[in-house]
Amino acid sequence: MTAVWKHELRTYFNSLTAYVFGAFLLLAVGLGALRYNLQAAVSNFEFALSYFSVVLAVLVPILTMRVIAEERKQKTDQLLYSLPITTAQVVVGKYLALLAVYLVPLALVCLYPLIFSRYGDVYLPASYGSILAFFVMGAALIALGVFLSSLTDNQGFAAGIGVAVILFNYYSVSLSEYVSATAFGSLAAICVLIIVLGALIRCLTRHENLAWGVCTVLMLGAAAAYYFQPAAFEGLLPELMSGLSLFERFYVFVNGVFDWTGIVYYITVIVFFLFLSVQSMEKRRYN
């Protein structure tokens, strides 16, 4: 795993990838600091992070689009399977290299609150708590990008899907105001999610019976729950969209509350998508 991590890290820093990513991230945070901390004379540095957090919707897919897709395109993924390490170690090694690239500009960002504190009152615990949450949220988005890259050998497709998925997650709270809050609408949305889950299982395992079985069991369970407790489905879809938003949980930290449940949620998302990435690569190995 260490060898994979060093190789990936060397690749990023020997090309423009790490430098372009870091430059644009620092530019976004710098513009946020200019907008809130300097022009508006606001001492809350965490507002600068929330102001341009949407920039991760573009930067993260560009950073992660080649991590596995390029290996598949160049057929070098076969070399990874021949290494004396597991697929999980390969994925984790690549993921940790991406985190290192992400951590470098954030290390510079950590100096901003200290600089601003020399010229005004900056509440450092809130600022550094928000920086930590920003890092963990970005780590969750990177795990999502790694999974999407593992599904294709086309870097552009991986980046495009990544931008679309992250933007949907970013605007999910706003969109939840326009979706149906009725019990039947929530049931229909859950059925669509179950079908997507079945398609994902089919894609990762190539096992149609397993995919159909999971879909059937979950749909019967949802139908039974709707039949006996329809009131429980009232407003469920908007709540689900808001609850799954990575960015909405980040705003809790920006508002000065260190939410441990948010950290646990981010870590859960990281583990979930890394697990799916491993399964995706394992499927290709045995095919």
C-alpha positions in Angstrom: 0.0 0.0 0.0 2.9 2.4 0.8 4.4 1.8 -2.6 1.1 2.6 -4.3 0.7 5.7 -2.2 4.2 6.9 -3.0 3.8 6.2 -6.7 0.5 8.1 -6.9 1.9 11.0 -4.9 4.9 11.2 -7.2 2.6 11.2 -10.2 0.5 14.0 -9.0 3.4 16.3 -8.0 5.5 15.5 -11.1 2.5 16.8 -13.2 0.4 19.9 -12.9 -2.5 18.1 -11.2 -1.6 18.8 -7.6 -0.5 22.4 -8.4 -3.6 23.3 -10.4 -5.9 21.8 -7.7 -4.1 23.6 -4.9 -4.0 26.9 -6.8 -7.7 26.9 -7.5 -8.6 25.9 -4.0 -6.5 28.6 -2.5 -7.9 31.1 -5.0 -11.5 30.2 -4.0 -10.7 30.4 -0.2 -8.8 33.6 -0.8 -11.7 35.2 -2.7 -14.0 34.1 0.2 -11.7 35.7 2.7 -11.6 38.9 0.6 -15.4 39.0 0.3 -16.2 38.3 4.0 -13.2 39.0 6.2 -11.6 42.0 4.4 -14.3 43.9 2.5 -17.2 43.2 5.0 -14.8 43.4 8.0 -16.3 40.1 9.4 -14.0 38.2 11.8 -15.6 34.8 11.2 -13.1 33.1 8.9 -15.3 30.0 8.5 -17.7 32.1 6.3 -14.9 32.2 3.7 -15.0 28.4 3.5 -18.7 28.2 3.2 -18.8 30.9 0.5 -16.9 28.9 -2.1 -17.5 25.4 -0.8 -19.3 24.7 -4.1 -16.0 24.9 -5.9 -15.3 21.4 -4.7 -18.0 20.2 -7.1 -15.6 21.0 -9.9 -12.2 20.5 -8.3 -12.8 17.1 -6.7 -14.0 15.4 -10.0 -11.0 16.8 -11.9 -8.7 15.6 -9.2 -10.2 12.0 -9.0 -11.2 11.4 -12.6 -8.0 9.6 -13.6 -7.2 7.7 -10.4 -8.7 4.4 -11.7 -10.2 5.3 -15.0 -6.7 6.0 -16.5 -5.5 2.6 -15.2 -8.3 0.9 -17.0 -7.8 2.8 -20.2 -4.1 2.1 -20.3 -4.6 -1.5 -19.2 -2.1 -0.9 -16.4 -4.7 -2.0 -13.8 -3.6 -5.6 -14.7 -0.3 -4.8 -13.1 -2.0 -3.7 -9.9 -3.8 -7.0 -9.7 -0.4 -8.8 -9.9 1.0 -6.9 -6.9 1.4 -8.8 -3.7 -1.2 -6.7 -2.0 -5.0 -6.8 -1.9 -7.3 -4.7 -4.0 -8.4 -2.9 -0.8 -4.8 -1.8 -0.2 -4.5 -0.5 -3.8 -7.7 1.6 -3.4 -6.7 2.9 0.0 -3.2 3.8 -1.2 -4.6 5.7 -4.1 -7.1 7.4 -1.9 -4.5 8.5 0.7 -2.4 10.0 -2.1 -5.5 12.1 -3.1 -6.0 13.1 0.5 -2.3 14.3 0.7 -2.8 16.4 -2.4 -5.9 17.9 -0.8 -4.2 18.4 2.5 -1.3 20.6 1.2 -3.4 23.7 0.3 -5.5 23.2 3.4 -2.3 23.4 5.5 -1.7 26.8 4.0 -5.3 27.8 4.7 -4.7 27.0 8.4 -2.5 30.0 8.5 -5.3 32.4 7.6 -7.1 32.6 11.0 -3.8 33.2 12.7 -3.0 36.1 10.3 -6.5 37.6 10.7 -6.3 37.2 14.5 -3.4 39.7 14.6 -5.7 42.4 13.2 -9.0 41.6 14.8 -11.0 39.2 17.1 -11.1 35.7 15.4 -12.7 32.8 17.3 -10.1 30.2 16.5 -12.0 27.1 17.7 -14.8 27.8 15.3 -12.4 28.6 12.5 -10.3 25.4 12.9 -13.3 23.3 13.6 -14.7 24.5 10.2 -11.4 23.8 8.5 -11.5 20.2 9.9 -15.1 19.7 8.7 -14.1 21.1 5.3 -11.3 18.6 5.1 -13.5 15.6 6.1 -16.3 16.7 3.8 -13.7 17.0 0.9 -12.4 13.5 1.9 -15.9 12.2 1.5 -16.3 13.8 -1.9 -12.9 12.4 -3.0 -14.1 8.9 -1.9 -17.2 9.4 -4.1 -14.9 10.5 -7.0 -12.7 7.4 -6.6 -15.8 5.2 -6.9 -17.1 7.0 -10.0 -13.6 6.7 -11.6 -13.6 3.0 -10.9 -16.8 2.5 -13.0 -15.4 3.7 -16.3 -12.2 4.0 -18.4 -13.3 7.5 -19.7 -11.9 10.3 -17.6 -14.2 12.9 -19.0 -17.2 10.8 -18.3 -16.1 10.2 -14.7 -15.5 13.9 -14.2 -18.8 14.9 -15.7 -20.8 12.4 -13.6 -18.9 13.5 -10.5 -19.7 17.2 -11.1 -23.4 16.3 -11.6 -23.7 14.2 -8.5 -21.9 16.7 -6.3 -23.9 19.6 -7.6 -27.1 17.6 -7.0 -25.9 17.0 -3.4 -25.1 20.7 -3.0 -28.5 21.9 -4.1 -30.5 19.0 -2.6 -31.7 21.0 0.3 -33.0 23.7 -2.1 -34.5 21.1 -4.4 -36.2 19.4 -1.5 -38.6 22.4 -1.2 -40.0 21.6 -4.7 -40.4 17.8 -4.5 -43.5 16.0 -3.4 -44.0 15.8 0.4 -46.9 13.4 0.1 -46.7 9.9 1.4 -47.2 8.4 -2.1 -44.5 10.7 -3.6 -42.1 9.6 -1.0 -42.9 5.9 -1.7 -42.3 6.4 -5.4 -39.0 8.1 -4.7 -37.9 5.2 -2.4 -38.8 2.7 -5.2 -36.6 4.6 -7.6 -33.8 4.5 -5.1 -34.3 0.8 -4.7 -34.1 0.3 -8.5 -30.9 2.3 -8.6 -29.5 0.2 -5.8 -30.4 -2.9 -7.7 -28.7 -1.6 -10.8 -25.6 -0.8 -8.8 -25.5 -4.3 -7.3 -25.9 -5.7 -10.8 -23.1 -3.6 -12.1 -20.7 -4.5 -9.3 -21.5 -8.2 -9.0 -22.8 -9.2 -12.4 -25.3 -11.2 -10.5 -28.8 -10.6 -11.8 -30.6 -12.9 -9.3 -29.0 -11.1 -6.4 -29.9 -7.7 -7.7 -33.5 -8.7 -8.4 -33.8 -10.4 -5.0 -32.6 -7.3 -3.1 -35.0 -5.1 -5.1 -37.9 -7.4 -4.6 -37.4 -7.7 -0.8 -36.9 -4.0 -0.3 -39.9 -3.0 -2.5 -42.1 -5.4 -0.6 -40.9 -4.0 2.7 -41.5 -0.4 1.5 -45.0 -1.4 0.3 -45.8 -3.1 3.5 -44.6 -0.1 5.6 -46.7 2.2 3.4 -49.8 0.0 3.8 -49.6 -0.1 7.6 -48.0 3.3 8.4 -48.7 5.7 5.5 -48.3 8.7 7.8 -44.6 7.8 8.3 -44.0 8.6 4.6 -45.4 12.1 4.9 -42.5 14.6 4.1 -40.0 11.7 4.1 -38.5 12.6 0.7 -37.6 16.2 1.6 -36.1 15.0 4.9 -34.1 12.3 3.1 -32.7 14.8 0.6 -31.7 17.2 3.4 -30.3 14.5 5.6 -28.0 13.1 2.9 -26.5 16.5 2.0 -22.8 16.6 2.8 -22.7 20.4 2.5 -25.7 21.0 4.8 -23.9 19.2 7.6 -20.8 21.4 6.9 -22.8 24.5 7.5 -23.5 23.3 11.1 -19.8 23.7 11.8 -19.7 27.1 10.1 -22.4 28.2 12.5 -20.1 27.5 15.4 -21.4 24.0 16.4 -18.9 21.1 16.4 -21.2 18.3 15.4 -19.7 14.9 16.0 -22.6 13.2 14.2 -21.5 15.1 11.1 -18.0 13.7 11.4 -19.4 10.2 11.8 -21.6 10.7 8.7 -18.6 11.8 6.6 -16.5 8.9 7.8 -19.4 6.5 7.0 -19.6 8.0 3.4 -15.9 7.5 3.0 -15.9 3.9 4.1 -19.0 3.2 2.0 -17.6 4.5 -1.3 -14.2 3.0 -0.8 -15.9 -0.3 -0.2 -17.8 0.1 -3.5 -14.6 1.1 -5.3 -12.9 -2.1 -4.0 -15.9 -4.2 -5.2 -15.8 -2.5 -8.6 -12.1 -3.3 -9.1 -12.6 -6.9 -7.8 -15.4 -7.4 -10.4 -13.0 -6.3 -13.2 -10.2 -8.6 -11.8 -12.4 -11.7 -12.1 -13.9 -10.7 -15.4 
